[in-house]
Amino acid sequence: MYCIRCGLQLPDDAKSCSRCGTPVPGMAPPQSGLPWAILACVCCCPATGIVAIVYALKSAELFKQQKWEEARKAAAKSVRWSWISVHTAIVLTLAYMVYGVILLYRQLDQFDQLMK
């Protein structure tokens, strides 16, 4: 097997080129989840969305540094924080709706008392 960038002959178990650092073709970067993290930040909950973005960017940087396992773990954390953003937004939306219904019933009750 040869490096696709510099042409150096590599051992069969190599994960990257020892000369230029290029990962072997079978070693693809983990799916960092950056697009989902950005969507979670903009549409759901900015506080947890920012954490997801940081982990996604950290994953890409760790992959460039050839820290494969750490990059995979950072990508998994990015996806986890994106889901936390979505769930936080759902819970807050439901709580806001319940609060609105409670206020509506109180207003209707006061209106009924005024009409008597």
N, CA, C and O atoms as a Tinker XYZ file with bonds, in Angstrom:
   464  protein
     1  N      0.851000   -1.159000    0.000000    73     2
     2  CA     0.000000    0.000000    0.000000    64     1     3
     3  C      0.902000    1.229000    0.000000    63     2     4     5
     4  O      1.948000    1.252000    0.648000    81     3
     5  N      0.471000    2.257000   -0.746000    73     3     6
     6  CA     1.236000    3.487000   -0.892000    64     5     7
     7  C      0.404000    4.689000   -0.443000    63     6     8     9
     8  O     -0.822000    4.692000   -0.551000    81     7
     9  N      1.092000    5.696000    0.056000    73     7    10
    10  CA     0.425000    6.920000    0.475000    64     9    11
    11  C     -0.169000    7.611000   -0.753000    63    10    12    13
    12  O      0.489000    7.723000   -1.787000    81    11
    13  N     -1.409000    8.071000   -0.632000    73    11    14
    14  CA    -2.062000    8.713000   -1.770000    64    13    15
    15  C     -1.546000   10.129000   -2.006000    63    14    16    17
    16  O     -1.776000   10.688000   -3.078000    81    15
    17  N     -0.857000   10.721000   -1.037000    73    15    18
    18  CA    -0.341000   12.080000   -1.203000    64    17    19
    19  C      1.126000   12.096000   -1.639000    63    18    20    21
    20  O      1.473000   12.770000   -2.609000    81    19
    21  N      1.992000   11.359000   -0.932000    73    19    22
    22  CA     3.430000   11.463000   -1.235000    64    21    23
    23  C      4.010000   10.210000   -1.887000    63    22    24    25
    24  O      5.147000   10.241000   -2.358000    81    23
    25  N      3.259000    9.110000   -1.925000    73    23    26
    26  CA     3.720000    7.903000   -2.612000    64    25    27
    27  C      4.607000    6.984000   -1.793000    63    26    28    29
    28  O      5.106000    5.996000   -2.331000    81    27
    29  N      4.823000    7.260000   -0.536000    73    27    30
    30  CA     5.649000    6.420000    0.321000    64    29    31
    31  C      4.985000    5.061000    0.513000    63    30    32    33
    32  O      3.774000    4.976000    0.714000    81    31
    33  N      5.795000    3.988000    0.449000    73    31    34
    34  CA     5.247000    2.663000    0.690000    64    33    35
    35  C      4.981000    2.509000    2.188000    63    34    36    37
    36  O      5.836000    2.794000    3.025000    81    35
    37  N      3.766000    2.048000    2.496000    73    35    38
    38  CA     3.333000    1.930000    3.883000    64    37    39
    39  C      3.145000    0.476000    4.270000    63    38    40    41
    40  O      2.808000   -0.346000    3.418000    81    39
    41  N      3.355000    0.138000    5.540000    73    39    42
    42  CA     3.025000   -1.210000    5.989000    64    41    43
    43  C      1.511000   -1.423000    5.941000    63    42    44    45
    44  O      0.744000   -0.461000    5.953000    81    43
    45  N      1.091000   -2.675000    5.887000    73    43    46
    46  CA    -0.334000   -2.984000    5.754000    64    45    47
    47  C     -1.170000   -2.513000    6.945000    63    46    48    49
    48  O     -2.354000   -2.216000    6.784000    81    47
    49  N     -0.574000   -2.442000    8.129000    73    47    50
    50  CA    -1.345000   -2.042000    9.304000    64    49    51
    51  C     -1.243000   -0.545000    9.620000    63    50    52    53
    52  O     -1.678000   -0.109000   10.685000    81    51
    53  N     -0.677000    0.236000    8.707000    73    51    54
    54  CA    -0.499000    1.674000    8.940000    64    53    55
    55  C     -1.846000    2.386000    8.929000    63    54    56    57
    56  O     -2.733000    2.074000    8.135000    81    55
    57  N     -1.969000    3.345000    9.827000    73    55    58
    58  CA    -3.178000    4.166000    9.882000    64    57    59
    59  C     -2.961000    5.504000    9.194000    63    58    60    61
    60  O     -3.914000    6.168000    8.788000    81    59
    61  N     -1.686000    5.897000    9.067000    73    59    62
    62  CA    -1.369000    7.147000    8.387000    64    61    63
    63  C      0.052000    7.055000    7.841000    63    62    64    65
    64  O      0.830000    6.183000    8.227000    81    63
    65  N      0.368000    7.970000    6.942000    73    63    66
    66  CA     1.697000    8.016000    6.339000    64    65    67
    67  C      2.695000    8.557000    7.356000    63    66    68    69
    68  O      2.429000    9.568000    8.006000    81    67
    69  N      3.832000    7.898000    7.499000    73    67    70
    70  CA     4.830000    8.348000    8.460000    64    69    71
    71  C      5.580000    9.581000    7.955000    63    70    72    73
    72  O      6.215000   10.280000    8.745000    81    71
    73  N      5.517000    9.856000    6.660000    73    71    74
    74  CA     6.206000   11.022000    6.105000    64    73    75
    75  C      5.328000   12.277000    6.148000    63    74    76    77
    76  O      5.750000   13.304000    6.680000    81    75
    77  N      4.126000   12.206000    5.600000    73    75    78
    78  CA     3.290000   13.418000    5.477000    64    77    79
    79  C      2.083000   13.426000    6.419000    63    78    80    81
    80  O      1.419000   14.455000    6.545000    81    79
    81  N      1.785000   12.310000    7.079000    73    79    82
    82  CA     0.692000   12.275000    8.042000    64    81    83
    83  C     -0.684000   12.057000    7.450000    63    82    84    85
    84  O     -1.677000   12.116000    8.176000    81    83
    85  N     -0.773000   11.807000    6.149000    73    83    86
    86  CA    -2.068000   11.595000    5.513000    64    85    87
    87  C     -2.662000   10.262000    5.966000    63    86    88    89
    88  O     -1.983000    9.236000    5.934000    81    87
    89  N     -3.935000   10.276000    6.391000    73    87    90
    90  CA    -4.571000    9.015000    6.789000    64    89    91
    91  C     -4.696000    8.082000    5.585000    63    90    92    93
    92  O     -4.860000    8.528000    4.449000    81    91
    93  N     -4.615000    6.799000    5.852000    73    91    94
    94  CA    -4.789000    5.840000    4.757000    64    93    95
    95  C     -6.237000    5.904000    4.294000    63    94    96    97
    96  O     -7.099000    6.302000    5.077000    81    95
    97  N     -6.539000    5.532000    3.061000    73    95    98
    98  CA    -7.888000    5.689000    2.520000    64    97    99
    99  C     -8.991000    5.054000    3.362000    63    98   100   101
   100  O    -10.111000    5.566000    3.372000    81    99
   101  N     -8.719000    3.983000    4.052000    73    99   102
   102  CA    -9.753000    3.337000    4.853000    64   101   103
   103  C    -10.081000    4.092000    6.135000    63   102   104   105
   104  O    -11.065000    3.778000    6.805000    81   103
   105  N     -9.269000    5.078000    6.481000    73   103   106
   106  CA    -9.459000    5.810000    7.733000    64   105   107
   107  C    -10.156000    7.135000    7.438000    63   106   108   109
   108  O     -9.508000    8.139000    7.140000    81   107
   109  N    -11.456000    7.121000    7.524000    73   107   110
   110  CA   -12.240000    8.327000    7.265000    64   109   111
   111  C    -12.482000    9.065000    8.573000    63   110   112   113
   112  O    -12.567000    8.441000    9.631000    81   111
   113  N    -12.593000   10.383000    8.510000    73   111   114
   114  CA   -12.873000   11.116000    9.748000    64   113   115
   115  C    -14.259000   10.767000   10.271000    63   114   116   117
   116  O    -15.166000   10.483000    9.488000    81   115
   117  N    -14.427000   10.786000   11.583000    73   115   118
   118  CA   -15.751000   10.482000   12.138000    64   117   119
   119  C    -16.749000   11.583000   11.770000    63   118   120   121
   120  O    -16.368000   12.736000   11.571000    81   119
   121  N    -18.003000   11.219000   11.684000    73   119   122
   122  CA   -19.045000   12.211000   11.427000    64   121   123
   123  C    -19.166000   13.086000   12.670000    63   122   124   125
   124  O    -19.688000   12.649000   13.696000    81   123
   125  N    -18.689000   14.302000   12.574000    73   123   126
   126  CA   -18.622000   15.172000   13.744000    64   125   127
   127  C    -19.976000   15.708000   14.161000    63   126   128   129
   128  O    -20.155000   16.099000   15.315000    81   127
   129  N    -20.925000   15.734000   13.254000    73   127   130
   130  CA   -22.237000   16.252000   13.590000    64   129   131
   131  C    -22.294000   17.769000   13.619000    63   130   132   133
   132  O    -23.193000   18.336000   14.239000    81   131
   133  N    -21.347000   18.442000   12.958000    73   131   134
   134  CA   -21.313000   19.900000   12.983000    64   133   135
   135  C    -22.586000   20.536000   12.419000    63   134   136   137
   136  O    -23.094000   21.481000   13.022000    81   135
   137  N    -23.121000   20.063000   11.295000    73   135   138
   138  CA   -24.367000   20.692000   10.816000    64   137   139
   139  C    -25.516000   20.570000   11.822000    63   138   140   141
   140  O    -26.288000   21.512000   12.000000    81   139
   141  N    -25.629000   19.422000   12.470000    73   139   142
   142  CA   -26.684000   19.237000   13.466000    64   141   143
   143  C    -26.437000   20.105000   14.688000    63   142   144   145
   144  O    -27.377000   20.618000   15.294000    81   143
   145  N    -25.171000   20.266000   15.048000    73   143   146
   146  CA   -24.840000   21.106000   16.198000    64   145   147
   147  C    -25.205000   22.561000   15.917000    63   146   148   149
   148  O    -25.716000   23.256000   16.796000    81   147
   149  N    -24.946000   23.019000   14.702000    73   147   150
   150  CA   -25.292000   24.390000   14.343000    64   149   151
   151  C    -26.810000   24.572000   14.353000    63   150   152   153
   152  O    -27.314000   25.567000   14.874000    81   151
   153  N    -27.532000   23.617000   13.780000    73   151   154
   154  CA   -28.991000   23.692000   13.797000    64   153   155
   155  C    -29.536000   23.679000   15.220000    63   154   156   157
   156  O    -30.465000   24.419000   15.541000    81   155
   157  N    -28.960000   22.842000   16.063000    73   155   158
   158  CA   -29.407000   22.770000   17.454000    64   157   159
   159  C    -29.153000   24.090000   18.165000    63   158   160   161
   160  O    -29.962000   24.524000   18.986000    81   159
   161  N    -28.042000   24.723000   17.856000    73   159   162
   162  CA   -27.705000   26.000000   18.478000    64   161   163
   163  C    -28.656000   27.099000   18.022000    63   162   164   165
   164  O    -29.115000   27.901000   18.836000    81   163
   165  N    -28.953000   27.141000   16.726000    73   163   166
   166  CA   -29.783000   28.208000   16.178000    64   165   167
   167  C    -31.262000   27.982000   16.483000    63   166   168   169
   168  O    -31.967000   28.921000   16.853000    81   167
   169  N    -31.731000   26.759000   16.333000    73   167   170
   170  CA   -33.165000   26.485000   16.411000    64   169   171
   171  C    -33.648000   25.982000   17.775000    63   170   172   173
   172  O    -34.832000   26.110000   18.088000    81   171
   173  N    -32.785000   25.431000   18.562000    73   171   174
   174  CA   -33.255000   24.790000   19.796000    64   173   175
   175  C    -32.792000   25.527000   21.041000    63   174   176   177
   176  O    -33.526000   26.347000   21.593000    81   175
   177  N    -31.599000   25.240000   21.473000    73   175   178
   178  CA   -31.103000   25.807000   22.731000    64   177   179
   179  C    -29.652000   26.256000   22.527000    63   178   180   181
   180  O    -28.758000   25.415000   22.435000    81   179
   181  N    -29.411000   27.558000   22.455000    73   179   182
   182  CA   -28.054000   28.033000   22.183000    64   181   183
   183  C    -27.012000   27.575000   23.207000    63   182   184   185
   184  O    -25.870000   27.301000   22.840000    81   183
   185  N    -27.385000   27.491000   24.461000    73   183   186
   186  CA   -26.410000   27.134000   25.490000    64   185   187
   187  C    -25.830000   25.736000   25.252000    63   186   188   189
   188  O    -24.613000   25.554000   25.290000    81   187
   189  N    -26.680000   24.773000   25.013000    73   187   190
   190  CA   -26.180000   23.413000   24.785000    64   189   191
   191  C    -25.729000   23.226000   23.342000    63   190   192   193
   192  O    -24.883000   22.374000   23.070000    81   191
   193  N    -26.276000   24.002000   22.418000    73   191   194
   194  CA   -25.849000   23.928000   21.025000    64   193   195
   195  C    -24.398000   24.355000   20.854000    63   194   196   197
   196  O    -23.670000   23.785000   20.041000    81   195
   197  N    -23.978000   25.355000   21.618000    73   195   198
   198  CA   -22.589000   25.808000   21.548000    64   197   199
   199  C    -21.650000   24.707000   22.010000    63   198   200   201
   200  O    -20.579000   24.517000   21.432000    81   199
   201  N    -22.041000   23.988000   23.037000    73   199   202
   202  CA   -21.214000   22.860000   23.513000    64   201   203
   203  C    -21.080000   21.817000   22.404000    63   202   204   205
   204  O    -19.998000   21.267000   22.199000    81   203
   205  N    -22.170000   21.544000   21.689000    73   203   206
   206  CA   -22.132000   20.579000   20.587000    64   205   207
   207  C    -21.199000   21.057000   19.481000    63   206   208   209
   208  O    -20.457000   20.257000   18.911000    81   207
   209  N    -21.226000   22.351000   19.170000    73   207   210
   210  CA   -20.343000   22.899000   18.129000    64   209   211
   211  C    -18.888000   22.766000   18.543000    63   210   212   213
   212  O    -18.039000   22.405000   17.728000    81   211
   213  N    -18.594000   23.054000   19.807000    73   211   214
   214  CA   -17.212000   22.961000   20.288000    64   213   215
   215  C    -16.700000   21.528000   20.160000    63   214   216   217
   216  O    -15.575000   21.309000   19.712000    81   215
   217  N    -17.515000   20.559000   20.549000    73   215   218
   218  CA   -17.080000   19.158000   20.434000    64   217   219
   219  C    -16.921000   18.741000   18.963000    63   218   220   221
   220  O    -16.018000   17.967000   18.647000    81   219
   221  N    -17.765000   19.229000   18.076000    73   219   222
   222  CA   -17.640000   18.892000   16.657000    64   221   223
   223  C    -16.335000   19.436000   16.081000    63   222   224   225
   224  O    -15.638000   18.740000   15.343000    81   223
   225  N    -16.011000   20.665000   16.416000    73   223   226
   226  CA   -14.757000   21.254000   15.938000    64   225   227
   227  C    -13.545000   20.568000   16.562000    63   226   228   229
   228  O    -12.516000   20.390000   15.911000    81   227
   229  N    -13.678000   20.188000   17.825000    73   227   230
   230  CA   -12.598000   19.472000   18.509000    64   229   231
   231  C    -12.359000   18.114000   17.839000    63   230   232   233
   232  O    -11.217000   17.669000   17.717000    81   231
   233  N    -13.436000   17.466000   17.410000    73   231   234
   234  CA   -13.310000   16.178000   16.738000    64   233   235
   235  C    -12.498000   16.299000   15.452000    63   234   236   237
   236  O    -11.623000   15.476000   15.182000    81   235
   237  N    -12.793000   17.326000   14.663000    73   235   238
   238  CA   -12.060000   17.531000   13.412000    64   237   239
   239  C    -10.584000   17.816000   13.680000    63   238   240   241
   240  O     -9.708000   17.323000   12.968000    81   239
   241  N    -10.321000   18.603000   14.696000    73   239   242
   242  CA    -8.929000   18.935000   15.018000    64   241   243
   243  C     -8.166000   17.709000   15.531000    63   242   244   245
   244  O     -7.007000   17.502000   15.173000    81   243
   245  N     -8.814000   16.909000   16.362000    73   243   246
   246  CA    -8.157000   15.691000   16.862000    64   245   247
   247  C     -7.875000   14.708000   15.732000    63   246   248   249
   248  O     -6.856000   14.018000   15.751000    81   247
   249  N     -8.766000   14.638000   14.749000    73   247   250
   250  CA    -8.525000   13.751000   13.615000    64   249   251
   251  C     -7.307000   14.216000   12.824000    63   250   252   253
   252  O     -6.508000   13.394000   12.377000    81   251
   253  N     -7.163000   15.515000   12.651000    73   251   254
   254  CA    -5.987000   16.043000   11.942000    64   253   255
   255  C     -4.708000   15.730000   12.698000    63   254   256   257
   256  O     -3.649000   15.554000   12.095000    81   255
   257  N     -4.808000   15.660000   14.028000    73   255   258
   258  CA    -3.645000   15.341000   14.854000    64   257   259
   259  C     -3.414000   13.835000   14.973000    63   258   260   261
   260  O     -2.530000   13.386000   15.702000    81   259
   261  N     -4.214000   13.071000   14.253000    73   259   262
   262  CA    -4.129000   11.608000   14.206000    64   261   263
   263  C     -4.440000   10.954000   15.549000    63   262   264   265
   264  O     -3.900000    9.897000   15.874000    81   263
   265  N     -5.292000   11.577000   16.306000    73   263   266
   266  CA    -5.771000   11.008000   17.564000    64   265   267
   267  C     -7.151000   10.435000   17.284000    63   266   268   269
   268  O     -8.173000   11.036000   17.616000    81   267
   269  N     -7.157000    9.248000   16.660000    73   267   270
   270  CA    -8.377000    8.674000   16.104000    64   269   271
   271  C     -9.459000    8.425000   17.145000    63   270   272   273
   272  O    -10.613000    8.813000   16.959000    81   271
   273  N     -9.082000    7.779000   18.234000    73   271   274
   274  CA   -10.077000    7.407000   19.251000    64   273   275
   275  C    -10.656000    8.645000   19.947000    63   274   276   277
   276  O    -11.857000    8.717000   20.204000    81   275
   277  N     -9.793000    9.610000   20.246000    73   275   278
   278  CA   -10.270000   10.841000   20.876000    64   277   279
   279  C    -11.191000   11.611000   19.938000    63   278   280   281
   280  O    -12.166000   12.218000   20.380000    81   279
   281  N    -10.884000   11.586000   18.646000    73   279   282
   282  CA   -11.742000   12.261000   17.652000    64   281   283
   283  C    -13.110000   11.594000   17.593000    63   282   284   285
   284  O    -14.129000   12.278000   17.497000    81   283
   285  N    -13.141000   10.280000   17.650000    73   283   286
   286  CA   -14.415000    9.565000   17.627000    64   285   287
   287  C    -15.245000    9.883000   18.868000    63   286   288   289
   288  O    -16.458000   10.069000   18.772000    81   287
   289  N    -14.595000    9.946000   20.034000    73   287   290
   290  CA   -15.314000   10.255000   21.271000    64   289   291
   291  C    -15.852000   11.691000   21.256000    63   290   292   293
   292  O    -16.970000   11.938000   21.709000    81   291
   293  N    -15.065000   12.628000   20.741000    73   291   294
   294  CA   -15.525000   14.020000   20.660000    64   293   295
   295  C    -16.705000   14.138000   19.704000    63   294   296   297
   296  O    -17.639000   14.896000   19.967000    81   295
   297  N    -16.675000   13.400000   18.600000    73   295   298
   298  CA   -17.801000   13.419000   17.656000    64   297   299
   299  C    -19.057000   12.861000   18.316000    63   298   300   301
   300  O    -20.149000   13.396000   18.124000    81   299
   301  N    -18.909000   11.794000   19.087000    73   299   302
   302  CA   -20.062000   11.217000   19.787000    64   301   303
   303  C    -20.628000   12.205000   20.810000    63   302   304   305
   304  O    -21.845000   12.301000   20.969000    81   303
   305  N    -19.757000   12.934000   21.499000    73   303   306
   306  CA   -20.228000   13.933000   22.454000    64   305   307
   307  C    -20.954000   15.070000   21.742000    63   306   308   309
   308  O    -21.930000   15.608000   22.264000    81   307
   309  N    -20.484000   15.437000   20.557000    73   307   310
   310  CA   -21.153000   16.483000   19.786000    64   309   311
   311  C    -22.579000   16.080000   19.446000    63   310   312   313
   312  O    -23.511000   16.871000   19.595000    81   311
   313  N    -22.740000   14.856000   18.992000    73   311   314
   314  CA   -24.081000   14.367000   18.651000    64   313   315
   315  C    -24.952000   14.307000   19.909000    63   314   316   317
   316  O    -26.127000   14.671000   19.867000    81   315
   317  N    -24.388000   13.856000   21.012000    73   315   318
   318  CA   -25.136000   13.771000   22.269000    64   317   319
   319  C    -25.624000   15.156000   22.705000    63   318   320   321
   320  O    -26.780000   15.309000   23.100000    81   319
   321  N    -24.751000   16.163000   22.636000    73   319   322
   322  CA   -25.150000   17.512000   23.034000    64   321   323
   323  C    -26.170000   18.111000   22.064000    63   322   324   325
   324  O    -27.009000   18.914000   22.473000    81   323
   325  N    -26.111000   17.738000   20.808000    73   323   326
   326  CA   -27.139000   18.195000   19.860000    64   325   327
   327  C    -28.501000   17.654000   20.275000    63   326   328   329
   328  O    -29.496000   18.378000   20.257000    81   327
   329  N    -28.540000   16.380000   20.649000    73   327   330
   330  CA   -29.804000   15.792000   21.094000    64   329   331
   331  C    -30.277000   16.421000   22.399000    63   330   332   333
   332  O    -31.476000   16.609000   22.600000    81   331
   333  N    -29.353000   16.742000   23.273000    73   331   334
   334  CA   -29.728000   17.415000   24.520000    64   333   335
   335  C    -30.371000   18.756000   24.198000    63   334   336   337
   336  O    -31.343000   19.150000   24.842000    81   335
   337  N    -29.836000   19.459000   23.205000    73   335   338
   338  CA   -30.430000   20.738000   22.777000    64   337   339
   339  C    -31.862000   20.556000   22.304000    63   338   340   341
   340  O    -32.754000   21.315000   22.682000    81   339
   341  N    -32.071000   19.549000   21.480000    73   339   342
   342  CA   -33.413000   19.300000   20.951000    64   341   343
   343  C    -34.379000   18.963000   22.086000    63   342   344   345
   344  O    -35.486000   19.497000   22.139000    81   343
   345  N    -33.968000   18.095000   22.974000    73   343   346
   346  CA   -34.846000   17.696000   24.070000    64   345   347
   347  C    -35.115000   18.866000   25.024000    63   346   348   349
   348  O    -36.227000   19.012000   25.533000    81   347
   349  N    -34.111000   19.686000   25.261000    73   347   350
   350  CA   -34.305000   20.866000   26.100000    64   349   351
   351  C    -35.334000   21.798000   25.480000    63   350   352   353
   352  O    -36.209000   22.318000   26.172000    81   351
   353  N    -35.225000   22.005000   24.172000    73   351   354
   354  CA   -36.190000   22.875000   23.485000    64   353   355
   355  C    -37.610000   22.313000   23.572000    63   354   356   357
   356  O    -38.566000   23.062000   23.768000    81   355
   357  N    -37.742000   21.013000   23.428000    73   355   358
   358  CA   -39.069000   20.388000   23.517000    64   357   359
   359  C    -39.658000   20.564000   24.910000    63   358   360   361
   360  O    -40.825000   20.931000   25.054000    81   359
   361  N    -38.852000   20.301000   25.936000    73   359   362
   362  CA   -39.335000   20.424000   27.315000    64   361   363
   363  C    -39.725000   21.870000   27.617000    63   362   364   365
   364  O    -40.776000   22.113000   28.211000    81   363
   365  N    -38.894000   22.827000   27.218000    73   363   366
   366  CA   -39.211000   24.230000   27.481000    64   365   367
   367  C    -40.450000   24.683000   26.722000    63   366   368   369
   368  O    -41.252000   25.457000   27.246000    81   367
   369  N    -40.611000   24.208000   25.496000    73   367   370
   370  CA   -41.801000   24.559000   24.715000    64   369   371
   371  C    -43.060000   24.004000   25.366000    63   370   372   373
   372  O    -44.066000   24.704000   25.478000    81   371
   373  N    -43.004000   22.755000   25.792000    73   371   374
   374  CA   -44.170000   22.167000   26.469000    64   373   375
   375  C    -44.488000   22.893000   27.778000    63   374   376   377
   376  O    -45.656000   23.125000   28.092000    81   375
   377  N    -43.462000   23.249000   28.532000    73   375   378
   378  CA   -43.687000   23.980000   29.780000    64   377   379
   379  C    -44.315000   25.341000   29.498000    63   378   380   381
   380  O    -45.202000   25.782000   30.229000    81   379
   381  N    -43.862000   26.000000   28.453000    73   379   382
   382  CA   -44.423000   27.297000   28.084000    64   381   383
   383  C    -45.883000   27.156000   27.651000    63   382   384   385
   384  O    -46.709000   28.011000   27.969000    81   383
   385  N    -46.199000   26.094000   26.936000    73   383   386
   386  CA   -47.582000   25.864000   26.515000    64   385   387
   387  C    -48.485000   25.591000   27.717000    63   386   388   389
   388  O    -49.599000   26.110000   27.778000    81   387
   389  N    -48.025000   24.795000   28.660000    73   387   390
   390  CA   -48.805000   24.511000   29.864000    64   389   391
   391  C    -49.026000   25.799000   30.647000    63   390   392   393
   392  O    -50.129000   26.049000   31.132000    81   391
   393  N    -47.999000   26.605000   30.771000    73   391   394
   394  CA   -48.116000   27.886000   31.458000    64   393   395
   395  C    -49.142000   28.778000   30.750000    63   394   396   397
   396  O    -49.937000   29.447000   31.409000    81   395
   397  N    -49.128000   28.791000   29.443000    73   395   398
   398  CA   -50.097000   29.570000   28.676000    64   397   399
   399  C    -51.524000   29.099000   28.894000    63   398   400   401
   400  O    -52.440000   29.911000   29.022000    81   399
   401  N    -51.712000   27.794000   28.935000    73   399   402
   402  CA   -53.053000   27.239000   29.174000    64   401   403
   403  C    -53.536000   27.602000   30.572000    63   402   404   405
   404  O    -54.703000   27.946000   30.758000    81   403
   405  N    -52.652000   27.528000   31.543000    73   403   406
   406  CA   -53.023000   27.905000   32.912000    64   405   407
   407  C    -53.433000   29.372000   32.974000    63   406   408   409
   408  O    -54.440000   29.711000   33.596000    81   407
   409  N    -52.668000   30.230000   32.339000    73   407   410
   410  CA   -53.020000   31.653000   32.316000    64   409   411
   411  C    -54.342000   31.896000   31.602000    63   410   412   413
   412  O    -55.130000   32.740000   32.028000    81   411
   413  N    -54.587000   31.172000   30.534000    73   411   414
   414  CA   -55.838000   31.319000   29.796000    64   413   415
   415  C    -57.035000   30.933000   30.672000    63   414   416   417
   416  O    -58.041000   31.642000   30.699000    81   415
   417  N    -56.925000   29.825000   31.377000    73   415   418
   418  CA   -58.017000   29.406000   32.259000    64   417   419
   419  C    -58.255000   30.417000   33.375000    63   418   420   421
   420  O    -59.399000   30.682000   33.743000    81   419
   421  N    -57.183000   30.975000   33.909000    73   419   422
   422  CA   -57.342000   31.991000   34.949000    64   421   423
   423  C    -58.065000   33.217000   34.395000    63   422   424   425
   424  O    -58.951000   33.771000   35.045000    81   423
   425  N    -57.685000   33.630000   33.202000    73   423   426
   426  CA   -58.345000   34.784000   32.580000    64   425   427
   427  C    -59.818000   34.489000   32.319000    63   426   428   429
   428  O    -60.678000   35.338000   32.555000    81   427
   429  N    -60.104000   33.289000   31.835000    73   427   430
   430  CA   -61.499000   32.923000   31.584000    64   429   431
   431  C    -62.303000   32.867000   32.876000    63   430   432   433
   432  O    -63.472000   33.254000   32.900000    81   431
   433  N    -61.685000   32.388000   33.945000    73   431   434
   434  CA   -62.348000   32.328000   35.240000    64   433   435
   435  C    -62.655000   33.736000   35.741000    63   434   436   437
   436  O    -63.750000   33.993000   36.242000    81   435
   437  N    -61.706000   34.634000   35.611000    73   435   438
   438  CA   -61.934000   36.015000   36.022000    64   437   439
   439  C    -63.035000   36.672000   35.156000    63   438   440   441
   440  O    -63.853000   37.441000   35.661000    81   439
   441  N    -63.039000   36.364000   33.888000    73   439   442
   442  CA   -64.060000   36.898000   32.993000    64   441   443
   443  C    -65.452000   36.399000   33.387000    63   442   444   445
   444  O    -66.419000   37.160000   33.395000    81   443
   445  N    -65.534000   35.109000   33.713000    73   443   446
   446  CA   -66.812000   34.540000   34.154000    64   445   447
   447  C    -67.309000   35.211000   35.436000    63   446   448   449
   448  O    -68.504000   35.470000   35.576000    81   447
   449  N    -66.403000   35.490000   36.363000    73   447   450
   450  CA   -66.783000   36.134000   37.613000    64   449   451
   451  C    -67.267000   37.559000   37.377000    63   450   452   453
   452  O    -68.185000   38.017000   38.058000    81   451
   453  N    -66.672000   38.263000   36.431000    73   451   454
   454  CA   -67.100000   39.607000   36.105000    64   453   455
   455  C    -68.481000   39.629000   35.454000    63   454   456   457
   456  O    -69.256000   40.566000   35.651000    81   455
   457  N    -68.778000   38.598000   34.684000    73   455   458
   458  CA   -70.045000   38.545000   33.964000    64   457   459
   459  C    -71.215000   38.181000   34.884000    63   458   460   461
   460  O    -72.368000   38.376000   34.500000    81   459
   461  N    -70.950000   37.655000   36.089000    73   459   462
   462  CA   -72.019000   37.237000   37.016000    64   461   463
   463  C    -72.599000   38.400000   37.718000    63   462   464
   464  O    -73.507000   38.239000   38.533000    81   463
